[in-house]
Amino acid sequence: MRLLIDTKDITFRVEGLAKPRPDYRDKSGKTQATTSDEDGRRPIWTVRLGAIDNQRKTKETIFVEVAGIEPRLTFDGDAQVFELVYAPWVGKDGKIKRAFRATSVTDASAAPSGKSVQAA
């Protein structure tokens, strides 16, 4: 199950630049994870973002996965997140794991029109 998150009152700050997500099947950790064959085997990147809730005056750090071209972001700059979803899953230890995914994450100053400059 994937739940779309309403981000209209959320400001995102880049706390860590995009890093390749390791493929869990490769125990050496040297292979980057990709999407499925049906989705074009696009590389998956992980971006560390600070999600600031302007209504509640709270902040949370989240790691967002995005597939496609590596997001070009500015450290400690504002980011735009498109179609952010929460996709929880159960790990081998039986505990619920949090996963956030987005169709794209862009530098807010590079895309003032609100349109993504990334391949989704």
Backbone as CSV, one residue per row, in Angstrom:
resi,resn,N_x,N_y,N_z,CA_x,CA_y,CA_z,C_x,C_y,C_z
1,MET,0.840,-1.173,0.000,0.000,0.000,0.000,0.889,1.241,0.000
2,ARG,0.523,2.210,-0.823,1.235,3.476,-0.883,0.248,4.592,-0.587
3,LEU,0.632,5.489,0.302,-0.239,6.578,0.708,0.361,7.895,0.249
4,LEU,-0.375,8.642,-0.569,0.078,9.937,-1.065,0.032,10.940,0.076
5,ILE,1.116,11.696,0.253,1.221,12.672,1.342,0.938,14.066,0.807
6,ASP,0.067,14.790,1.492,-0.233,16.174,1.141,0.920,17.042,1.655
7,THR,1.663,17.649,0.749,2.858,18.410,1.127,2.688,19.923,0.957
8,LYS,1.447,20.391,0.808,1.259,21.816,0.521,1.741,22.720,1.654
9,ASP,1.731,22.263,2.899,2.197,23.066,4.036,3.577,22.628,4.528
10,ILE,4.277,21.839,3.726,5.581,21.320,4.114,6.673,22.008,3.300
11,THR,7.729,22.438,3.980,8.915,22.972,3.320,9.999,21.914,3.447
12,PHE,10.680,21.629,2.354,11.737,20.618,2.364,13.098,21.292,2.238
13,ARG,14.027,20.910,3.116,15.410,21.386,3.066,16.311,20.181,2.807
14,VAL,17.314,20.382,1.967,18.245,19.307,1.629,19.259,19.163,2.764
15,GLU,19.232,18.008,3.444,20.168,17.725,4.538,21.288,16.801,4.100
16,GLY,21.141,16.198,2.950,22.173,15.320,2.398,21.928,15.144,0.917
17,LEU,22.976,15.233,0.135,22.842,15.103,-1.316,22.486,13.673,-1.698
18,ALA,22.018,13.507,-2.933,21.583,12.190,-3.416,22.738,11.194,-3.396
19,LYS,22.425,9.997,-2.926,23.393,8.893,-2.915,22.740,7.683,-3.578
20,PRO,23.525,6.880,-4.274,22.949,5.663,-4.864,22.433,4.734,-3.766
21,ARG,21.228,4.211,-3.946,20.720,3.230,-2.994,21.342,1.886,-3.325
22,PRO,21.990,1.245,-2.353,22.593,-0.059,-2.621,21.539,-1.122,-2.915
23,ASP,21.865,-2.027,-3.789,20.984,-3.148,-4.104,21.117,-4.175,-2.979
24,TYR,19.993,-4.477,-2.330,20.027,-5.399,-1.192,20.471,-6.805,-1.589
25,ARG,20.368,-7.137,-2.885,20.753,-8.480,-3.329,22.265,-8.631,-3.450
26,ASP,22.970,-7.507,-3.566,24.432,-7.540,-3.692,25.041,-7.313,-2.313
27,LYS,25.557,-8.357,-1.712,26.079,-8.276,-0.348,27.339,-7.432,-0.253
28,SER,28.008,-7.159,-1.388,29.207,-6.315,-1.349,28.842,-4.838,-1.194
29,GLY,27.604,-4.473,-1.526,27.166,-3.093,-1.411,27.664,-2.192,-2.522
30,LYS,28.199,-2.774,-3.590,28.776,-1.975,-4.668,27.821,-1.745,-5.839
31,THR,26.690,-2.447,-5.851,25.749,-2.340,-6.956,24.600,-1.421,-6.562
32,GLN,24.258,-0.487,-7.448,23.147,0.419,-7.190,21.824,-0.262,-7.521
33,ALA,20.849,-0.058,-6.652,19.514,-0.607,-6.884,18.871,0.075,-8.086
34,THR,18.040,-0.672,-8.795,17.317,-0.135,-9.944,15.851,-0.535,-9.852
35,THR,15.030,0.151,-10.631,13.621,-0.220,-10.710,13.496,-1.521,-11.497
36,SER,12.302,-2.041,-11.583,12.061,-3.310,-12.268,12.276,-3.199,-13.780
37,ASP,12.329,-4.354,-14.430,12.452,-4.387,-15.891,11.290,-3.636,-16.543
38,GLU,10.085,-3.808,-15.991,8.901,-3.155,-16.540,8.985,-1.633,-16.438
39,ASP,9.770,-1.147,-15.472,9.903,0.293,-15.231,11.198,0.846,-15.828
40,GLY,11.866,0.065,-16.660,13.030,0.562,-17.379,14.364,0.464,-16.666
41,ARG,14.417,-0.236,-15.531,15.674,-0.428,-14.791,16.382,0.893,-14.506
42,ARG,15.616,1.884,-14.060,16.185,3.189,-13.715,16.915,3.112,-12.376
43,PRO,18.035,3.826,-12.208,18.754,3.818,-10.933,17.930,4.490,-9.834
44,ILE,18.088,4.007,-8.603,17.365,4.570,-7.464,18.343,5.339,-6.594
45,TRP,17.949,6.563,-6.224,18.753,7.458,-5.399,18.029,7.702,-4.086
46,THR,18.795,7.944,-3.029,18.231,8.295,-1.730,18.687,9.696,-1.372
47,VAL,17.715,10.537,-0.992,17.990,11.919,-0.618,17.522,12.144,0.815
48,ARG,18.395,12.736,1.637,18.033,13.058,3.021,17.459,14.473,3.050
49,LEU,16.206,14.581,3.513,15.508,15.867,3.540,14.989,16.178,4.942
50,GLY,14.977,17.437,5.264,14.292,17.908,6.456,12.904,18.351,6.028
51,ALA,11.876,17.748,6.595,10.497,18.100,6.269,9.975,19.000,7.379
52,ILE,9.752,20.268,7.049,9.329,21.252,8.039,7.834,21.500,7.866
53,ASP,7.073,21.168,8.903,5.623,21.384,8.889,5.371,22.790,9.414
54,ASN,5.017,23.694,8.525,4.846,25.098,8.886,3.606,25.349,9.738
55,GLN,2.611,24.468,9.676,1.407,24.629,10.483,1.649,24.213,11.934
56,ARG,2.305,23.080,12.099,2.538,22.540,13.448,3.847,23.008,14.068
57,LYS,4.687,23.666,13.264,5.995,24.158,13.725,6.872,22.999,14.209
58,THR,6.931,21.930,13.373,7.755,20.769,13.687,8.632,20.434,12.493
59,LYS,9.674,19.637,12.736,10.595,19.218,11.679,10.937,17.753,11.884
60,GLU,11.027,17.043,10.783,11.383,15.626,10.814,12.351,15.357,9.672
61,THR,13.348,14.533,9.910,14.264,14.126,8.856,13.730,12.855,8.213
62,ILE,13.649,12.874,6.877,13.188,11.692,6.150,14.176,11.385,5.026
63,PHE,14.231,10.141,4.646,15.026,9.703,3.510,14.054,9.357,2.396
64,VAL,14.204,10.002,1.250,13.272,9.844,0.138,13.980,9.148,-1.020
65,GLU,13.364,8.107,-1.533,13.903,7.407,-2.700,13.280,7.981,-3.960
66,VAL,14.117,8.170,-4.966,13.651,8.685,-6.252,14.383,7.928,-7.351
67,ALA,13.657,7.530,-8.390,14.247,6.757,-9.487,14.464,7.665,-10.695
68,GLY,15.540,7.383,-11.407,15.814,8.127,-12.641,17.152,8.818,-12.582
69,ILE,17.200,10.002,-13.188,18.425,10.791,-13.215,18.742,11.268,-11.801
70,GLU,20.027,11.314,-11.446,20.429,11.759,-10.112,19.917,13.175,-9.848
71,PRO,19.205,13.381,-8.732,18.726,14.729,-8.404,19.904,15.680,-8.175
72,ARG,19.863,16.827,-8.829,20.893,17.851,-8.640,20.352,18.869,-7.644
73,LEU,20.871,18.798,-6.430,20.359,19.611,-5.335,21.482,20.428,-4.713
74,THR,21.103,21.454,-3.973,22.052,22.285,-3.243,21.947,21.940,-1.772
75,PHE,23.082,21.579,-1.155,23.074,21.235,0.261,22.538,22.414,1.068
76,ASP,21.621,22.138,1.979,20.974,23.112,2.847,20.085,24.087,2.074
77,GLY,19.778,23.746,0.819,18.854,24.558,0.025,17.455,23.980,0.083
78,ASP,16.510,24.744,-0.409,15.132,24.262,-0.468,14.961,23.288,-1.626
79,ALA,14.075,22.327,-1.444,13.799,21.329,-2.477,12.297,21.249,-2.712
80,GLN,11.944,20.864,-3.931,10.555,20.550,-4.256,10.455,19.041,-4.396
81,VAL,9.444,18.476,-3.770,9.222,17.038,-3.810,7.890,16.798,-4.511
82,PHE,7.921,15.966,-5.541,6.728,15.707,-6.333,6.196,14.303,-6.054
83,GLU,4.890,14.236,-5.774,4.182,12.971,-5.545,4.862,12.117,-4.468
84,LEU,5.017,12.697,-3.291,5.613,11.987,-2.160,4.627,10.968,-1.627
85,VAL,5.071,9.723,-1.495,4.229,8.663,-0.944,4.944,7.981,0.218
86,TYR,4.126,7.468,1.122,4.600,6.660,2.232,4.277,5.218,1.893
87,ALA,5.301,4.372,1.864,5.111,2.969,1.488,5.757,2.075,2.551
88,PRO,5.045,1.818,3.665,5.619,0.982,4.720,5.731,-0.473,4.281
89,TRP,6.668,-1.201,4.908,6.840,-2.614,4.629,7.342,-3.295,5.895
90,VAL,7.224,-4.600,5.938,7.634,-5.374,7.108,8.987,-6.016,6.829
91,GLY,9.951,-5.750,7.713,11.292,-6.307,7.565,11.364,-7.746,8.031
92,LYS,12.525,-8.350,7.833,12.727,-9.748,8.247,12.586,-9.920,9.752
93,ASP,12.803,-8.825,10.495,12.679,-8.885,11.947,11.228,-8.733,12.419
94,GLY,10.290,-8.586,11.464,8.883,-8.479,11.794,8.434,-7.064,12.145
95,LYS,9.349,-6.101,12.087,9.005,-4.726,12.427,8.645,-3.944,11.165
96,ILE,7.762,-2.953,11.333,7.372,-2.109,10.212,8.489,-1.121,9.907
97,LYS,8.850,-1.035,8.659,9.896,-0.120,8.182,9.228,1.028,7.428
98,ARG,9.785,2.215,7.546,9.252,3.380,6.845,9.980,3.553,5.524
99,ALA,9.234,3.862,4.493,9.834,4.147,3.190,9.071,5.307,2.561
100,PHE,9.821,6.317,2.136,9.235,7.446,1.424,9.770,7.422,0.004
101,ARG,8.872,7.623,-0.957,9.270,7.633,-2.366,8.634,8.846,-3.029
102,ALA,9.310,9.355,-4.056,8.780,10.485,-4.811,9.090,10.279,-6.287
103,THR,8.266,10.878,-7.145,8.551,10.780,-8.578,9.763,11.611,-8.934
104,SER,9.985,12.733,-8.221,11.203,13.523,-8.412,11.416,14.453,-7.237
105,VAL,12.677,14.823,-7.040,13.074,15.815,-6.048,13.972,16.791,-6.795
106,THR,13.609,18.079,-6.759,14.366,19.075,-7.511,14.776,20.225,-6.609
107,ASP,15.769,20.966,-7.053,16.205,22.176,-6.373,15.085,23.207,-6.547
108,ALA,14.572,23.742,-5.451,13.437,24.669,-5.532,13.778,25.914,-6.342
109,SER,15.008,26.372,-6.292,15.385,27.574,-7.035,15.543,27.297,-8.526
110,ALA,15.721,26.033,-8.897,15.902,25.682,-10.314,14.588,25.446,-11.040
111,ALA,13.504,25.259,-10.309,12.218,24.949,-10.938,11.111,25.829,-10.361
112,PRO,11.188,27.146,-10.542,10.189,28.024,-9.945,8.787,27.845,-10.504
113,SER,8.651,27.224,-11.660,7.346,27.045,-12.283,6.533,25.940,-11.615
114,GLY,7.171,25.151,-10.736,6.484,24.033,-10.128,6.518,22.784,-10.956
115,LYS,7.190,22.851,-12.114,7.295,21.684,-12.974,8.634,21.011,-12.721
116,SER,8.626,19.716,-12.767,9.832,18.947,-12.543,10.794,19.077,-13.718
117,VAL,12.081,19.198,-13.398,13.091,19.213,-14.434,13.794,17.860,-14.487
118,GLN,13.315,16.904,-13.710,13.870,15.563,-13.653,13.052,14.624,-14.515
119,ALA,13.678,13.580,-14.963,12.935,12.502,-15.617,12.291,11.676,-14.507
120,ALA,11.026,11.426,-14.610,10.338,10.695,-13.546,10.258,9.220,-13.857
